[in-house]
């Protein structure tokens, strides 16, 4: 495997922060992040709307293999040099149930956690940058 495509919620601060954190890590494979609700994501993975990607992370390997929820998180850790050992531990039968519970809790509370931790989403940051550019008269003129 050479590439993992990670479908994430660009409107969620926690999801966006996780994306930025992963991109800062040394990885064994190329990491390609896509907002789950983008046209490009739907083209890459036509089944995405049926996978509850709005509720939990979905990861796709370059061979088309899909992981969701806890398995997707473990796959993300597997891709990172510093966290592969953790991924193997969490994938073991004795830890799978615990990983699933933790991931389910985080997924169900990600928006509240984003607000609590004051994490800004990619969409919010993009909007702020666009707004700041417009305040400085740098907005493109609509014709």
TORRO-960848 format. One line per field, with one value per atom (N, C-alpha, C): residue in three letters; atom name; residue number from 1; x, y negated, z negated. Coordinates in nm, 2 decimals, m for minus. Example, Ala and Ser with C-alpha at 12.3 -4.5 7.8 and 13.67 -1.06 7.14 Angstrom:
// TORRO-960848
aa: [ALA:ALA:ALA:SER:SER:SER] .
at: [N:CA:C:N:CA:C] .
i: [1:1:1:2:2:2] .
xx: [1.32:1.23:1.32:1.28:1.37:1.29] .
yy: [0.57:0.45:0.33:0.22:0.11:0.00] .
zz: [m0.78:m0.78:m0.78:m0.71:m0.71:m0.79] .
***
This chain:
// TORRO-960848
aa: [UNK:UNK:UNK:UNK:UNK:UNK:UNK:UNK:UNK:UNK:UNK:UNK:UNK:UNK:UNK:UNK:UNK:UNK:UNK:UNK:UNK:UNK:UNK:UNK:UNK:UNK:UNK:UNK:UNK:UNK:UNK:UNK:UNK:UNK:UNK:UNK:UNK:UNK:UNK:UNK:UNK:UNK:UNK:UNK:UNK:UNK:UNK:UNK:UNK:UNK:UNK:UNK:UNK:UNK:UNK:UNK:UNK:UNK:UNK:UNK:UNK:UNK:UNK:UNK:UNK:UNK:UNK:UNK:UNK:UNK:UNK:UNK:UNK:UNK:UNK:UNK:UNK:UNK:UNK:UNK:UNK:UNK:UNK:UNK:UNK:UNK:UNK:UNK:UNK:UNK:UNK:UNK:UNK:UNK:UNK:UNK:UNK:UNK:UNK:UNK:UNK:UNK:UNK:UNK:UNK:UNK:UNK:UNK:UNK:UNK:UNK:UNK:UNK:UNK:UNK:UNK:UNK:UNK:UNK:UNK:UNK:UNK:UNK:UNK:UNK:UNK:UNK:UNK:UNK:UNK:UNK:UNK:UNK:UNK:UNK:UNK:UNK:UNK:UNK:UNK:UNK:UNK:UNK:UNK:UNK:UNK:UNK:UNK:UNK:UNK:UNK:UNK:UNK:UNK:UNK:UNK:UNK:UNK:UNK:UNK:UNK:UNK:UNK:UNK:UNK:UNK:UNK:UNK:UNK:UNK:UNK:UNK:UNK:UNK:UNK:UNK:UNK:UNK:UNK:UNK:UNK:UNK:UNK:UNK:UNK:UNK:UNK:UNK:UNK:UNK:UNK:UNK:UNK:UNK:UNK:UNK:UNK:UNK:UNK:UNK:UNK:UNK:UNK:UNK:UNK:UNK:UNK:UNK:UNK:UNK:UNK:UNK:UNK:UNK:UNK:UNK:UNK:UNK:UNK:UNK:UNK:UNK:UNK:UNK:UNK:UNK:UNK:UNK:UNK:UNK:UNK:UNK:UNK:UNK:UNK:UNK:UNK:UNK:UNK:UNK:UNK:UNK:UNK:UNK:UNK:UNK:UNK:UNK:UNK:UNK:UNK:UNK:UNK:UNK:UNK:UNK:UNK:UNK:UNK:UNK:UNK:UNK:UNK:UNK:UNK:UNK:UNK:UNK:UNK:UNK:UNK:UNK:UNK:UNK:UNK:UNK:UNK:UNK:UNK:UNK:UNK:UNK:UNK:UNK:UNK:UNK:UNK:UNK:UNK:UNK:UNK:UNK:UNK:UNK:UNK:UNK:UNK:UNK:UNK:UNK:UNK:UNK:UNK:UNK:UNK:UNK:UNK:UNK:UNK:UNK:UNK:UNK:UNK:UNK:UNK:UNK:UNK:UNK:UNK:UNK:UNK:UNK:UNK:UNK:UNK:UNK:UNK:UNK:UNK:UNK:UNK:UNK:UNK:UNK:UNK:UNK:UNK:UNK:UNK:UNK:UNK:UNK:UNK:UNK:UNK:UNK:UNK:UNK:UNK:UNK:UNK:UNK:UNK:UNK:UNK:UNK:UNK:UNK:UNK:UNK:UNK:UNK:UNK:UNK:UNK:UNK:UNK:UNK:UNK:UNK:UNK:UNK:UNK:UNK:UNK:UNK:UNK:UNK:UNK:UNK:UNK:UNK:UNK:UNK:UNK:UNK:UNK:UNK:UNK:UNK:UNK:UNK:UNK:UNK:UNK:UNK:UNK:UNK:UNK:UNK:UNK:UNK:UNK:UNK:UNK:UNK:UNK:UNK:UNK:UNK:UNK:UNK:UNK:UNK:UNK:UNK:UNK:UNK:UNK:UNK:UNK:UNK:UNK:UNK:UNK:UNK:UNK:UNK:UNK] .
at: [N:CA:C:N:CA:C:N:CA:C:N:CA:C:N:CA:C:N:CA:C:N:CA:C:N:CA:C:N:CA:C:N:CA:C:N:CA:C:N:CA:C:N:CA:C:N:CA:C:N:CA:C:N:CA:C:N:CA:C:N:CA:C:N:CA:C:N:CA:C:N:CA:C:N:CA:C:N:CA:C:N:CA:C:N:CA:C:N:CA:C:N:CA:C:N:CA:C:N:CA:C:N:CA:C:N:CA:C:N:CA:C:N:CA:C:N:CA:C:N:CA:C:N:CA:C:N:CA:C:N:CA:C:N:CA:C:N:CA:C:N:CA:C:N:CA:C:N:CA:C:N:CA:C:N:CA:C:N:CA:C:N:CA:C:N:CA:C:N:CA:C:N:CA:C:N:CA:C:N:CA:C:N:CA:C:N:CA:C:N:CA:C:N:CA:C:N:CA:C:N:CA:C:N:CA:C:N:CA:C:N:CA:C:N:CA:C:N:CA:C:N:CA:C:N:CA:C:N:CA:C:N:CA:C:N:CA:C:N:CA:C:N:CA:C:N:CA:C:N:CA:C:N:CA:C:N:CA:C:N:CA:C:N:CA:C:N:CA:C:N:CA:C:N:CA:C:N:CA:C:N:CA:C:N:CA:C:N:CA:C:N:CA:C:N:CA:C:N:CA:C:N:CA:C:N:CA:C:N:CA:C:N:CA:C:N:CA:C:N:CA:C:N:CA:C:N:CA:C:N:CA:C:N:CA:C:N:CA:C:N:CA:C:N:CA:C:N:CA:C:N:CA:C:N:CA:C:N:CA:C:N:CA:C:N:CA:C:N:CA:C:N:CA:C:N:CA:C:N:CA:C:N:CA:C:N:CA:C:N:CA:C:N:CA:C:N:CA:C:N:CA:C:N:CA:C:N:CA:C:N:CA:C:N:CA:C:N:CA:C:N:CA:C:N:CA:C:N:CA:C:N:CA:C:N:CA:C:N:CA:C:N:CA:C:N:CA:C:N:CA:C:N:CA:C:N:CA:C:N:CA:C:N:CA:C:N:CA:C:N:CA:C:N:CA:C:N:CA:C:N:CA:C:N:CA:C:N:CA:C:N:CA:C:N:CA:C:N:CA:C] .
i: [1:1:1:2:2:2:3:3:3:4:4:4:5:5:5:6:6:6:7:7:7:8:8:8:9:9:9:10:10:10:11:11:11:12:12:12:13:13:13:14:14:14:15:15:15:16:16:16:17:17:17:18:18:18:19:19:19:20:20:20:21:21:21:22:22:22:23:23:23:24:24:24:25:25:25:26:26:26:27:27:27:28:28:28:29:29:29:30:30:30:31:31:31:32:32:32:33:33:33:34:34:34:35:35:35:36:36:36:37:37:37:38:38:38:39:39:39:40:40:40:41:41:41:42:42:42:43:43:43:44:44:44:45:45:45:46:46:46:47:47:47:48:48:48:49:49:49:50:50:50:51:51:51:52:52:52:53:53:53:54:54:54:55:55:55:56:56:56:57:57:57:58:58:58:59:59:59:60:60:60:61:61:61:62:62:62:63:63:63:64:64:64:65:65:65:66:66:66:67:67:67:68:68:68:69:69:69:70:70:70:71:71:71:72:72:72:73:73:73:74:74:74:75:75:75:76:76:76:77:77:77:78:78:78:79:79:79:80:80:80:81:81:81:82:82:82:83:83:83:84:84:84:85:85:85:86:86:86:87:87:87:88:88:88:89:89:89:90:90:90:91:91:91:92:92:92:93:93:93:94:94:94:95:95:95:96:96:96:97:97:97:98:98:98:99:99:99:100:100:100:101:101:101:102:102:102:103:103:103:104:104:104:105:105:105:106:106:106:107:107:107:108:108:108:109:109:109:110:110:110:111:111:111:112:112:112:113:113:113:114:114:114:115:115:115:116:116:116:117:117:117:118:118:118:119:119:119:120:120:120:121:121:121:122:122:122:123:123:123:124:124:124:125:125:125:126:126:126:127:127:127:128:128:128:129:129:129:130:130:130:131:131:131:132:132:132:133:133:133:134:134:134:135:135:135:136:136:136:137:137:137:138:138:138:139:139:139:140:140:140:141:141:141:142:142:142:143:143:143] .
xx: [0.08:0.00:0.09:0.05:0.13:0.06:m0.07:m0.15:m0.27:m0.30:m0.43:m0.51:m0.63:m0.72:m0.81:m0.80:m0.88:m0.99:m1.11:m1.23:m1.27:m1.27:m1.29:m1.39:m1.44:m1.54:m1.46:m1.46:m1.39:m1.46:m1.58:m1.65:m1.63:m1.56:m1.54:m1.40:m1.39:m1.26:m1.17:m1.22:m1.14:m1.09:m1.18:m1.14:m1.03:m1.05:m0.95:m0.82:m0.82:m0.70:m0.63:m0.70:m0.64:m0.57:m0.64:m0.58:m0.44:m0.44:m0.32:m0.21:m0.25:m0.16:m0.10:m0.18:m0.13:m0.03:m0.06:0.03:0.16:0.17:0.30:0.38:0.32:0.39:0.47:0.58:0.64:0.56:0.53:0.44:0.51:0.47:0.52:0.45:0.33:0.26:0.21:0.18:0.12:m0.02:m0.05:m0.18:m0.25:m0.37:m0.45:m0.58:m0.60:m0.72:m0.82:m0.95:m1.06:m1.18:m1.24:m1.37:m1.46:m1.53:m1.62:m1.73:m1.77:m1.89:m1.85:m1.72:m1.68:m1.71:m1.72:m1.74:m1.63:m1.50:m1.39:m1.39:m1.44:m1.45:m1.55:m1.67:m1.77:m1.72:m1.64:m1.58:m1.48:m1.40:m1.30:m1.37:m1.47:m1.54:m1.69:m1.75:m1.89:m1.98:m1.93:m2.01:m2.01:m1.93:m1.91:m2.04:m2.14:m2.27:m2.34:m2.31:m2.38:m2.30:m2.18:m2.09:m2.09:m2.19:m2.20:m2.07:m2.01:m1.89:m1.92:m2.04:m2.07:m2.07:m2.06:m2.07:m1.93:m1.85:m1.73:m1.63:m1.50:m1.40:m1.40:m1.37:m1.36:m1.22:m1.15:m1.02:m1.02:m0.96:m0.95:m0.81:m0.77:m0.64:m0.64:m0.52:m0.51:m0.56:m0.58:m0.64:m0.79:m0.85:m1.00:m1.05:m0.96:m1.00:m1.05:m1.17:m1.22:m1.22:m1.19:m1.20:m1.28:m1.35:m1.44:m1.44:m1.46:m1.46:m1.33:m1.33:m1.21:m1.11:m1.15:m1.06:m0.99:m1.06:m1.00:m0.90:m0.93:m0.83:m0.71:m0.72:m0.61:m0.52:m0.59:m0.52:m0.44:m0.50:m0.43:m0.30:m0.31:m0.20:m0.09:m0.14:m0.05:0.03:m0.02:0.05:0.16:0.16:0.26:0.38:0.49:0.62:0.62:0.58:0.59:0.48:0.37:0.25:0.22:0.30:0.26:0.25:0.34:0.34:0.21:0.16:0.03:m0.08:m0.07:m0.18:m0.19:m0.07:m0.07:m0.13:m0.10:m0.16:m0.31:m0.36:m0.50:m0.58:m0.51:m0.57:m0.58:m0.51:m0.51:m0.65:m0.69:m0.83:m0.86:m0.76:m0.78:m0.81:m0.77:m0.78:m0.89:m0.94:m1.03:m1.16:m1.21:m1.34:m1.31:m1.20:m1.17:m1.15:m1.08:m1.06:m1.19:m1.28:m1.41:m1.49:m1.49:m1.57:m1.51:m1.38:m1.32:m1.35:m1.33:m1.36:m1.51:m1.60:m1.74:m1.77:m1.71:m1.74:m1.69:m1.57:m1.51:m1.59:m1.63:m1.71:m1.85:m1.91:m2.04:m2.03:m1.91:m1.90:m1.80:m1.76:m1.66:m1.69:m1.82:m1.85:m1.84:m1.90:m1.89:m1.74:m1.66:m1.52:m1.45:m1.49:m1.43:m1.45:m1.58:m1.61:m1.54:m1.54:m1.48:m1.33:m1.26:m1.12:m1.08:m1.19:m1.17:m1.09:m1.13:m1.06:m1.14:m1.07:m1.13:m1.13:m1.24:m1.24:m1.17:m1.14:m1.07:m1.17:m1.30:m1.39:m1.40:m1.39:m1.40:m1.27:m1.16:m1.03:m1.03:m1.08:m1.09:m1.17:m1.29:m1.38:m1.32:m1.24:m1.18:m1.07:m0.99:m0.89:m0.95:m1.06:m1.13:m1.18:m1.25:m1.30:m1.19:m1.08:m0.97:m0.92:m0.91:m0.86:m0.96:m1.09:m1.19:m1.18:m1.15:m1.14:m1.03:m0.93:m0.81:m0.82:m0.94:m0.97:m0.90:m0.88:m0.81:m0.91:m1.04:m1.14:m1.14:m1.16:m1.17:m1.31:m1.30:m1.42:m1.51:m1.64:m1.73:m1.78:m1.77:m1.82:m1.93] .
yy: [0.12:0.00:m0.12:m0.22:m0.34:m0.46:m0.46:m0.58:m0.54:m0.62:m0.61:m0.74:m0.72:m0.84:m0.84:m0.95:m0.97:m1.07:m1.02:m1.10:m1.16:m1.29:m1.35:m1.46:m1.51:m1.62:m1.75:m1.83:m1.95:m2.06:m2.03:m2.13:m2.10:m1.99:m1.95:m1.99:m2.07:m2.11:m2.00:m1.90:m1.78:m1.71:m1.68:m1.61:m1.69:m1.82:m1.90:m1.91:m1.91:m1.91:m1.78:m1.67:m1.53:m1.53:m1.59:m1.59:m1.67:m1.78:m1.86:m1.79:m1.72:m1.64:m1.53:m1.46:m1.34:m1.39:m1.51:m1.56:m1.60:m1.63:m1.67:m1.55:m1.43:m1.30:m1.24:m1.18:m1.10:m0.98:m0.95:m0.84:m0.74:m0.62:m0.51:m0.52:m0.58:m0.59:m0.73:m0.77:m0.90:m0.91:m1.02:m1.05:m1.15:m1.12:m1.21:m1.23:m1.35:m1.39:m1.45:m1.41:m1.47:m1.49:m1.61:m1.63:m1.52:m1.45:m1.34:m1.38:m1.51:m1.55:m1.63:m1.62:m1.69:m1.60:m1.67:m1.60:m1.51:m1.55:m1.47:m1.34:m1.35:m1.23:m1.13:m1.19:m1.10:m1.03:m1.10:m1.03:m0.92:m0.95:m0.86:m0.73:m0.75:m0.64:m0.66:m0.61:m0.62:m0.57:m0.47:m0.42:m0.51:m0.61:m0.70:m0.74:m0.79:m0.83:m0.72:m0.59:m0.48:m0.44:m0.50:m0.45:m0.53:m0.62:m0.71:m0.79:m0.84:m0.92:m1.05:m1.09:m1.21:m1.19:m1.06:m1.03:m0.97:m0.91:m0.85:m0.85:m0.85:m0.85:m0.73:m0.75:m0.64:m0.65:m0.54:m0.54:m0.44:m0.48:m0.39:m0.37:m0.24:m0.21:m0.23:m0.23:m0.25:m0.13:m0.02:0.10:0.11:0.00:m0.01:0.05:0.11:0.15:0.04:0.06:m0.05:m0.01:m0.10:m0.09:m0.20:m0.17:m0.27:m0.26:m0.38:m0.38:m0.34:m0.25:m0.21:m0.16:m0.07:m0.01:m0.12:m0.23:m0.34:m0.41:m0.44:m0.51:m0.42:m0.29:m0.20:m0.20:m0.21:m0.21:m0.35:m0.45:m0.58:m0.57:m0.52:m0.50:m0.41:m0.30:m0.21:m0.28:m0.39:m0.46:m0.55:m0.58:m0.67:m0.60:m0.65:m0.58:m0.56:m0.67:m0.67:m0.59:m0.56:m0.50:m0.36:m0.30:m0.17:m0.07:m0.07:0.03:0.02:m0.11:m0.13:m0.07:m0.09:m0.04:0.12:0.18:0.33:0.37:0.30:0.33:0.31:0.20:0.17:0.26:0.32:0.42:0.56:0.58:0.72:0.75:0.87:0.91:0.86:0.85:0.81:0.66:0.58:0.44:0.38:0.46:0.41:0.36:0.42:0.37:0.24:0.22:0.10:m0.01:0.02:m0.08:m0.12:m0.03:m0.06:m0.15:m0.12:m0.21:m0.35:m0.36:m0.50:m0.57:m0.51:m0.57:m0.61:m0.52:m0.55:m0.67:m0.68:m0.79:m0.92:m0.92:m1.04:m1.08:m0.99:m1.02:m1.08:m1.03:m1.08:m1.21:m1.25:m1.38:m1.47:m1.45:m1.53:m1.67:m1.71:m1.85:m1.92:m1.86:m1.91:m1.92:m1.82:m1.83:m1.94:m1.96:m2.07:m2.20:m2.22:m2.35:m2.36:m2.26:m2.26:m2.29:m2.23:m2.25:m2.37:m2.44:m2.55:m2.52:m2.41:m2.36:m2.42:m2.48:m2.54:m2.44:m2.43:m2.34:m2.40:m2.32:m2.37:m2.46:m2.43:m2.53:m2.66:m2.66:m2.79:m2.87:m2.80:m2.87:m2.93:m2.85:m2.90:m3.02:m3.02:m3.13:m3.25:m3.23:m3.35:m3.41:m3.33:m3.38:m3.45:m3.40:m3.47:m3.60:m3.60:m3.72:m3.83:m3.78:m3.88:m3.93:m3.85:m3.90:m4.01:m3.98:m4.08:m4.21:m4.20:m4.32:m4.41:m4.34:m4.42:m4.45:m4.45:m4.48:m4.39:m4.27:m4.17:m4.07:m4.09:m4.00:m4.01:m3.90:m3.91:m3.98:m4.05:m4.13:m4.03:m4.02:m3.94:m4.01:m3.94:m4.01:m3.93] .
zz: [0.00:0.00:0.00:0.09:0.10:0.05:0.06:0.02:m0.06:m0.16:m0.24:m0.21:m0.17:m0.16:m0.28:m0.35:m0.48:m0.45:m0.46:m0.44:m0.58:m0.60:m0.73:m0.71:m0.83:m0.83:m0.85:m0.74:m0.74:m0.82:m0.86:m0.95:m1.10:m1.13:m1.27:m1.31:m1.42:m1.47:m1.51:m1.58:m1.62:m1.50:m1.40:m1.28:m1.20:m1.19:m1.12:m1.20:m1.33:m1.41:m1.39:m1.39:m1.37:m1.23:m1.13:m1.00:m1.00:m1.06:m1.07:m1.15:m1.26:m1.34:m1.26:m1.19:m1.11:m1.00:m0.94:m0.83:m0.89:m1.02:m1.08:m1.12:m1.11:m1.15:m1.03:m1.06:m0.96:m0.93:m0.80:m0.77:m0.67:m0.68:m0.59:m0.45:m0.44:m0.32:m0.30:m0.18:m0.15:m0.21:m0.27:m0.33:m0.25:m0.20:m0.12:m0.19:m0.24:m0.32:m0.22:m0.24:m0.16:m0.25:m0.24:m0.31:m0.26:m0.35:m0.31:m0.22:m0.23:m0.15:m0.02:0.02:0.14:0.26:0.38:0.50:0.53:0.50:0.53:0.45:0.32:0.24:0.29:0.34:0.40:0.52:0.60:0.72:0.68:0.58:0.53:0.47:0.40:0.33:0.34:0.45:0.47:0.35:0.28:0.16:0.04:0.04:m0.08:m0.14:m0.06:m0.13:m0.21:m0.18:m0.25:m0.37:m0.39:m0.50:m0.62:m0.64:m0.76:m0.78:m0.67:m0.68:m0.75:m0.76:m0.84:m0.99:m1.03:m1.17:m1.22:m1.13:m1.18:m1.06:m1.09:m0.99:m0.90:m0.77:m0.68:m0.61:m0.60:m0.53:m0.42:m0.31:m0.19:m0.15:m0.13:m0.08:0.07:0.13:0.27:0.35:0.28:0.34:0.33:0.27:0.25:0.12:0.04:m0.09:m0.18:m0.25:m0.33:m0.48:m0.56:m0.71:m0.76:m0.87:m0.93:m1.08:m1.14:m1.29:m1.35:m1.45:m1.52:m1.43:m1.33:m1.24:m1.15:m1.12:m1.04:m1.13:m1.25:m1.34:m1.36:m1.37:m1.39:m1.26:m1.14:m1.02:m1.00:m1.05:m1.05:m1.13:m1.25:m1.34:m1.27:m1.20:m1.13:m1.03:m0.97:m0.86:m0.92:m1.05:m1.10:m1.17:m1.14:m1.19:m1.34:m1.41:m1.56:m1.63:m1.55:m1.61:m1.56:m1.47:m1.42:m1.53:m1.62:m1.73:m1.81:m1.83:m1.90:m1.82:m1.68:m1.60:m1.61:m1.62:m1.63:m1.77:m1.87:m2.00:m2.00:m1.94:m1.94:m1.85:m1.75:m1.66:m1.72:m1.83:m1.89:m1.94:m1.94:m1.99:m2.13:m2.22:m2.36:m2.37:m2.27:m2.27:m2.18:m2.09:m1.99:m2.05:m2.15:m2.21:m2.28:m2.35:m2.41:m2.31:m2.20:m2.09:m2.03:m2.01:m1.95:m2.04:m2.17:m2.27:m2.27:m2.28:m2.28:m2.15:m2.04:m1.91:m1.90:m1.94:m1.94:m2.02:m2.14:m2.23:m2.17:m2.11:m2.05:m1.93:m1.85:m1.73:m1.77:m1.87:m1.91:m1.98:m2.03:m2.10:m2.04:m1.91:m1.85:m1.83:m1.81:m1.79:m1.93:m2.03:m2.17:m2.21:m2.18:m2.22:m2.14:m2.02:m1.94:m2.00:m2.04:m2.11:m2.24:m2.32:m2.45:m2.44:m2.34:m2.33:m2.24:m2.19:m2.10:m1.97:m1.92:m1.79:m1.67:m1.58:m1.47:m1.35:m1.28:m1.17:m1.05:m0.95:m0.83:m0.76:m0.75:m0.69:m0.76:m0.89:m0.97:m0.94:m0.94:m0.91:m0.77:m0.68:m0.54:m0.53:m0.60:m0.59:m0.66:m0.77:m0.83:m0.75:m0.68:m0.59:m0.47:m0.42:m0.31:m0.35:m0.47:m0.53:m0.55:m0.61:m0.63:m0.50:m0.40:m0.27:m0.22:m0.23:m0.18:m0.26:m0.39:m0.47:m0.43:m0.37:m0.32:m0.17:m0.12:0.02:0.12:0.07:0.16:0.22:0.20:0.26:0.41:0.47:0.62:0.65:0.76:0.80:0.88:0.84:0.92:1.04:1.15:1.28:1.34] .
***
